[in-house]
Amino acid sequence: MAIEALWNTVFRQIQALFEAVLRPFVLLAKFLGFDFNSGRIWLLMVSLFFAAVILAAAYEEIVLVMRGRRAAGRVVGIDPGDESPDRPIIQFKDVLGRSQEFVSNLGCNAMTRIIGAPIDIIYDPRKPKRARERGRPFSTALFLAFWLFLGVFPFALFLWAPEMS
């Protein structure tokens, strides 16, 4: 059997599994009066998942803006991550003087790669583990744009690619 024929067989099996898993959602859409195929349902599910991730991040950001406290932290380590960029582990003292630690969601830069480097942070006094670095607007904007793209792009395809299967 040629490699192309083998690949086509595997692809057809994956497609059949994909359509079988999404079949209940396609039927639900038809019941609700929509004519969505399995490809469009998949795009909708992916975009809804990323919308939930974005909303959770927005909630964290709103909480920090509303009741966040600024503090001085310092880099105490580097989290190498598995397949993500190295991220600084930052330690700070909360309003009660207790030592708190968190891993930044932003990758290391020249400053945050240095152990002991001072870092401005903002944290929630009610939940000190909810903390992030202050500043670094370009990195923060890039981080948010990445997650937004992952949510908006599949939704745009869902809206404007009706024949996708």
C-alpha positions as CSV (number, residue, x, y, z in Angstrom):
1,M,0.0,0.0,0.0
2,A,1.4,3.4,-1.0
3,I,2.1,5.9,1.7
4,E,-0.5,8.3,0.2
5,A,-3.2,5.6,0.4
6,L,-2.2,4.8,4.0
7,W,-2.4,8.5,4.9
8,N,-5.8,8.9,3.3
9,T,-7.1,5.9,5.2
10,V,-5.9,7.3,8.5
11,F,-7.3,10.7,7.7
12,R,-10.7,9.2,6.9
13,Q,-10.7,7.4,10.2
14,I,-9.8,10.5,12.1
15,Q,-12.5,12.5,10.2
16,A,-15.1,9.8,11.0
17,L,-14.1,9.9,14.7
18,F,-14.2,13.7,14.7
19,E,-17.7,13.7,13.2
20,A,-19.0,11.0,15.5
21,V,-17.8,13.0,18.6
22,L,-19.4,16.2,17.3
23,R,-22.6,14.6,16.1
24,P,-24.6,15.4,19.2
25,F,-23.7,19.1,18.9
26,V,-24.7,19.1,15.2
27,L,-28.0,17.6,16.1
28,L,-28.5,20.1,18.9
29,A,-27.8,22.9,16.5
30,K,-30.3,21.5,14.0
31,F,-32.9,21.2,16.8
32,L,-32.3,24.9,17.6
33,G,-32.8,25.8,14.0
34,F,-29.2,26.2,12.9
35,D,-27.6,24.4,10.0
36,F,-24.0,23.9,11.3
37,N,-21.7,21.1,10.2
38,S,-19.2,19.5,12.4
39,G,-16.4,21.8,11.2
40,R,-18.3,24.9,12.2
41,I,-19.3,23.3,15.5
42,W,-15.6,22.6,16.2
43,L,-14.7,26.2,15.5
44,L,-17.4,27.5,17.8
45,M,-16.3,25.2,20.6
46,V,-12.7,26.3,20.2
47,S,-13.6,30.0,20.2
48,L,-15.9,29.5,23.3
49,F,-13.1,27.8,25.2
50,F,-10.7,30.6,24.5
51,A,-13.4,33.1,25.3
52,A,-13.6,31.5,28.7
53,V,-9.8,31.7,29.1
54,I,-9.9,35.4,28.1
55,L,-12.8,36.2,30.5
56,A,-11.0,34.5,33.4
57,A,-7.9,36.6,32.6
58,A,-10.0,39.8,32.3
59,Y,-11.6,39.0,35.7
60,E,-8.2,38.7,37.3
61,E,-7.1,42.0,35.7
62,I,-10.3,43.8,36.8
63,V,-9.8,42.5,40.4
64,L,-6.2,43.8,40.4
65,V,-7.3,47.2,39.0
66,M,-10.1,47.5,41.6
67,R,-8.4,46.4,44.8
68,G,-4.8,45.7,43.9
69,R,-1.9,46.8,46.0
70,R,1.5,47.6,44.7
71,A,4.5,46.0,46.2
72,A,8.2,45.6,45.6
73,G,9.2,42.0,44.8
74,R,12.4,40.3,43.7
75,V,13.2,37.5,41.4
76,V,14.1,34.3,43.5
77,G,14.2,31.8,40.7
78,I,13.5,30.9,37.1
79,D,10.8,28.5,36.1
80,P,12.1,26.8,33.0
81,G,8.7,25.5,31.9
82,D,8.3,22.4,29.7
83,E,7.7,24.0,26.3
84,S,7.2,27.6,27.4
85,P,9.7,30.4,27.7
86,D,11.5,30.7,31.0
87,R,9.5,32.7,33.5
88,P,10.6,34.5,36.7
89,I,9.6,33.3,40.1
90,I,8.9,36.4,42.1
91,Q,8.7,36.8,45.9
92,F,7.1,39.7,47.7
93,K,5.7,40.6,51.2
94,D,2.0,41.1,51.4
95,V,0.2,43.7,53.6
96,L,0.5,41.4,56.6
97,G,4.2,41.0,56.1
98,R,3.9,37.3,55.0
99,S,6.2,36.2,52.2
100,Q,4.4,35.3,49.0
101,E,5.7,33.8,45.7
102,F,4.3,33.5,42.2
103,V,5.4,32.6,38.7
104,S,5.0,35.5,36.3
105,N,2.9,34.8,33.2
106,L,5.4,36.8,31.2
107,G,8.7,35.4,29.9
108,C,12.0,36.5,31.3
109,N,13.7,39.6,29.9
110,A,17.2,40.9,30.6
111,M,16.1,42.3,34.0
112,T,13.9,39.5,35.2
113,R,16.5,36.8,34.4
114,I,18.7,38.1,37.1
115,I,18.2,36.4,40.5
116,G,17.6,39.1,43.1
117,A,16.5,41.7,40.6
118,P,13.8,44.1,42.0
119,I,10.4,43.8,40.3
120,D,7.4,46.1,40.8
121,I,4.3,43.9,41.3
122,I,0.6,44.3,41.9
123,Y,-1.4,41.8,44.0
124,D,-4.8,41.2,45.5
125,P,-4.6,41.6,49.3
126,R,-7.5,39.2,49.8
127,K,-5.8,36.6,47.6
128,P,-2.1,37.3,47.5
129,K,-1.4,34.5,45.0
130,R,-3.3,36.6,42.5
131,A,-0.4,38.8,41.5
132,R,1.4,39.9,38.4
133,E,4.3,42.1,37.3
134,R,3.6,45.8,36.8
135,G,4.9,47.5,33.8
136,R,6.2,45.7,30.7
137,P,3.3,47.0,28.6
138,F,4.6,45.5,25.3
139,S,4.9,42.0,26.8
140,T,1.5,42.2,28.4
141,A,-0.1,43.5,25.2
142,L,1.6,40.7,23.2
143,F,0.4,38.1,25.7
144,L,-3.2,39.4,25.5
145,A,-3.1,39.7,21.7
146,F,-2.0,36.1,21.4
147,W,-4.9,34.8,23.5
148,L,-7.3,37.1,21.8
149,F,-6.2,35.8,18.4
150,L,-6.7,32.2,19.5
151,G,-10.3,33.0,20.4
152,V,-11.2,35.5,17.6
153,F,-9.7,33.7,14.6
154,P,-11.7,30.4,15.1
155,F,-14.9,32.5,15.7
156,A,-14.3,34.5,12.5
157,L,-13.9,31.3,10.6
158,F,-17.1,30.0,12.2
159,L,-18.9,33.1,11.0
160,W,-17.5,33.4,7.5
161,A,-16.6,29.9,6.4
162,P,-20.1,28.3,6.4
163,E,-19.0,25.4,4.1
164,M,-16.1,24.3,6.2
165,S,-16.3,20.6,7.2
